[in-house]
């Protein structure tokens, strides 16, 4: 019985020693794995920070270039609008000048036509037949159309 008891104690002490050895080895391996994981996590975190910084710089650069392109396009549009306004102003001025010239020509033609009408009116007044002369002419025409009846001798 003592022999069994001693063997169980030896077995128990060996089992304890083996358990401690396994626990120590397990702790050592867990610590090594933890160190490896921490270093990998740190590397990955550093890569992520670098990528984030690179992307932020790229976005900032893109935003800057877009802003420059927008300012350039805005400047070109403003210049085009100013050019169109200038062209429109010159065209408007030319149109107004042409319209004023046409109005002047029309006024001159109207004056000339009025003068011609005035001259013709004066000529017609000089050539017109008076009422009494016209009445005599009509009476004579009436008599001639009636035929040879008693025609008055003048």
C-alpha positions as CSV (number, residue, x, y, z in Angstrom):
1,X,0.0,0.0,0.0
2,X,2.8,2.3,0.8
3,X,4.4,1.3,-2.5
4,X,1.2,2.4,-4.2
5,X,1.0,5.5,-2.2
6,X,4.6,6.4,-3.0
7,X,4.0,5.6,-6.7
8,X,0.9,7.8,-6.7
9,X,2.8,10.6,-5.1
10,X,5.7,10.2,-7.6
11,X,3.1,10.1,-10.4
12,X,1.4,13.1,-8.9
13,X,4.7,15.0,-8.6
14,X,5.7,14.1,-12.1
15,X,2.2,15.1,-13.3
16,X,2.5,18.4,-11.5
17,X,6.0,19.0,-12.9
18,X,4.8,18.1,-16.4
19,X,1.8,20.3,-15.9
20,X,4.0,23.2,-14.8
21,X,6.4,22.6,-17.7
22,X,3.4,22.6,-20.1
23,X,1.9,25.6,-18.5
24,X,5.3,27.4,-18.7
25,X,5.8,26.4,-22.3
26,X,2.2,27.4,-23.1
27,X,2.8,30.8,-21.5
28,X,6.1,31.2,-23.3
29,X,4.5,30.3,-26.7
30,X,1.5,32.5,-25.9
31,X,3.8,35.4,-25.1
32,X,5.8,34.8,-28.3
33,X,2.6,34.7,-30.3
34,X,1.3,37.8,-28.5
35,X,4.6,39.6,-29.4
36,X,4.3,38.5,-33.0
37,X,0.7,39.6,-33.2
38,X,1.5,42.9,-31.5
39,X,4.3,43.6,-34.0
40,X,2.1,42.6,-36.9
41,X,-0.7,44.8,-35.6
42,X,1.7,47.7,-35.1
43,X,3.0,47.2,-38.7
44,X,-0.5,47.0,-40.1
45,X,-1.6,50.1,-38.1
46,X,1.5,52.0,-39.4
47,X,0.6,50.9,-42.9
48,X,-2.9,52.0,-42.4
49,X,-1.8,55.4,-41.1
50,X,0.6,55.7,-44.1
51,X,-2.2,54.8,-46.5
52,X,-4.6,57.2,-44.8
53,X,-2.0,60.0,-44.9
54,X,-1.2,59.2,-48.6
55,X,-4.9,59.2,-49.5
56,X,-5.6,62.4,-47.6
57,X,-2.7,64.0,-49.4
58,X,-4.0,62.7,-52.7
59,X,-7.5,64.0,-51.9
60,X,-6.1,67.3,-50.9
61,X,-4.0,67.5,-54.1
62,X,-7.1,66.5,-56.2
63,X,-9.1,69.1,-54.4
64,X,-6.4,71.7,-55.0
65,X,-6.3,70.8,-58.7
66,X,-10.1,70.9,-59.0
67,X,-10.1,74.3,-57.4
68,X,-7.5,75.6,-59.8
69,X,-9.4,74.1,-62.8
70,X,-12.6,75.7,-61.5
71,X,-10.9,79.1,-61.1
72,X,-9.5,78.7,-64.6
73,X,-12.8,77.8,-66.1
74,X,-14.5,80.6,-64.2
75,X,-11.9,83.1,-65.6
76,X,-12.4,81.8,-69.1
77,X,-16.2,82.1,-68.8
78,X,-15.9,85.6,-67.4
79,X,-13.6,86.6,-70.3
80,X,-16.0,85.0,-72.8
81,X,-19.0,86.9,-71.3
82,X,-17.1,90.1,-71.3
83,X,-16.1,89.6,-74.9
84,X,-19.7,88.8,-75.9
85,X,-20.9,91.9,-74.0
86,X,-18.3,94.0,-75.9
87,X,-19.3,92.5,-79.2
88,X,-22.9,93.0,-78.4
89,X,-22.2,96.7,-77.5
90,X,-20.4,97.3,-80.7
91,X,-23.1,95.6,-82.7
92,X,-25.7,97.6,-80.9
93,X,-23.9,100.8,-81.6
94,X,-23.5,99.9,-85.3
95,X,-27.2,99.0,-85.5
96,X,-28.2,102.3,-83.8
97,X,-26.0,104.2,-86.3
98,X,-27.5,102.3,-89.2
99,X,-31.0,103.0,-87.9
100,X,-30.2,106.7,-87.4
101,X,-28.9,106.9,-90.9
102,X,-32.0,105.1,-92.3
103,X,-34.2,107.5,-90.3
104,X,-32.2,110.5,-91.7
105,X,-32.5,109.1,-95.3
106,X,-36.2,108.5,-94.8
107,X,-36.7,112.1,-93.5
108,X,-34.7,113.5,-96.5
109,X,-36.8,111.4,-98.9
110,X,-40.0,112.5,-97.2
111,X,-38.9,116.2,-97.4
112,X,-38.1,115.7,-101.1
113,X,-41.5,114.1,-101.7
114,X,-43.3,116.9,-99.9
115,X,-41.4,119.4,-101.9
116,X,-42.4,117.6,-105.1
117,X,-46.0,117.5,-104.0
118,X,-45.9,121.1,-103.1
119,X,-44.5,122.0,-106.6
120,X,-47.1,119.8,-108.3
121,X,-49.9,121.4,-106.2
122,X,-48.8,124.9,-107.2
123,X,-48.5,123.8,-110.8
124,X,-52.1,122.3,-110.7
125,X,-53.4,125.5,-109.1
126,X,-52.0,127.5,-111.9
127,X,-53.5,125.1,-114.5
128,X,-56.9,124.5,-112.9
129,X,-60.0,125.6,-114.5
130,X,-62.3,128.0,-112.6
131,X,-65.9,127.1,-111.8
132,X,-67.4,129.4,-114.3
133,X,-65.1,128.2,-117.1
134,X,-65.9,124.6,-116.2
135,X,-69.7,125.4,-116.2
136,X,-69.4,127.0,-119.6
137,X,-67.5,123.9,-120.9
138,X,-70.1,121.6,-119.5
139,X,-72.9,123.6,-121.1
140,X,-71.2,123.6,-124.4
141,X,-70.5,119.8,-124.2
142,X,-74.1,119.3,-123.3
143,X,-75.3,121.2,-126.3
144,X,-73.0,119.4,-128.6
145,X,-74.2,116.0,-127.3
146,X,-77.8,117.0,-127.9
147,X,-77.2,117.8,-131.4
148,X,-77.8,120.7,-133.8
149,X,-80.6,122.4,-132.1
150,X,-80.5,126.0,-131.6
151,X,-77.0,126.7,-130.8
152,X,-76.2,130.1,-129.4
153,X,-73.9,132.2,-131.4
154,X,-71.1,133.5,-129.5
